[in-house]
Amino acid sequence: MERKARRKISASALALGALLLAPSCMTFRHKVHNGPLGTVQVQKEQYFFLFGLVPLGRVDTAAMAAPHKSYSIETEFTFTDLLVSAFLSPLTIVRQTVTVKK
């Protein structure tokens, strides 16, 4: 009986730990000047090391929006990013999606 209780507690603690380490879905939106005037979208992925503390490479949103001066930027953590980050989390790497709408 005691062995079953320990297993149940261990499984619960493991599940709770996994939930605490898993990032949630989020979106940040920024509008530059008048915002997007068309329907063109450019999307890139941004990777971070140490669970978001150190960026691995840079996504240049100004270059993604060129030559337009009015656009919007969405930085989001999508379900796909969650799946990729779940596999890369032992390496402390997470991924975000950056979308520029022009």
N, C-alpha and C positions, 0 to 999 in steps of 0.2 A: 504493500500500500504506500509506504513512504517513497519508494522508488518512482511510482507513478506520479506522485505529487511533485517530486523534484523535476521530473521531465516536463510536466505541465508548466511549472514556474519557469524553467529554462527556456521552453518554447515561447512563452509569453514575453519574457525579457528580451529574447532575440527578436521577436516581431516588433516590440516597442522600440528597440534600438534601431532597427531598419527603418521604421517610420520616422524616427527623429532625424536620421541622417538623410532621408530622401527629401529633395527639394520639392517645392510645390509649383504649380503653374502660375505664371504672373506675366504681366505686360506693362511696359512703360512706353508712353506715346509722347513724342515731342513734335511740335509744329514749327516749321521755319518759315518766316514771312507769312504768306497767305495759305500755306499748306499745299497739299498736292492739287495740281490743276488738271492732271490727266489720269490715265489708268495704268501707267507703266510702273512695274515693281521690280526691284532688284533685291535679292536675298542672299545672305552669307551667314556662315556659322562662326561663332567666336568661342574659343576654348580657353578655359582657365585652369591653372594648377593650384594645388593646395585649397581646394573647394572654393575657388573664386578670388583668392588673394593675389595671385600672379597671373596676368593675362599671357596667353601663348599666342603671339602674333597680334596684330591690330587690324580691326575692320575700319577702313577709312570711309565714313559715311559721306563726307564731302565729295570724294572721288566717285562714290556710287551714285550720287545725285547729279553730278556734272552732266551737262552745262546748266541745268536748271537752278534757279535761285529760290524758288518756292517748293517745298517738299515736306514730307513728314517722315519721322524715324520711329520705328517700333522695335524695341528690344524686348523679346519675349522668351519665356521658358516654356516650350510647348511639350506636349505629351511625348513626341519623338525625342526631344532633348532629354526628357526624363528617362526614357528607355536607354538612350546612348550613355547618359551619365551613370545609370545604374551599373552598366558593364565596366565603365571606366573609373568608378568610385574607389576601387582598391588602389588605383594609382593616384587618387585624389584629384582627378580631372573631371570637370563638368563642362557642359556645352550650353550656349544660348544662341538663339536665332535673331539676327538683325535684318530688318526689312526696311528699305527706303522706297516710299511711294512718291512718284513725281507727277 
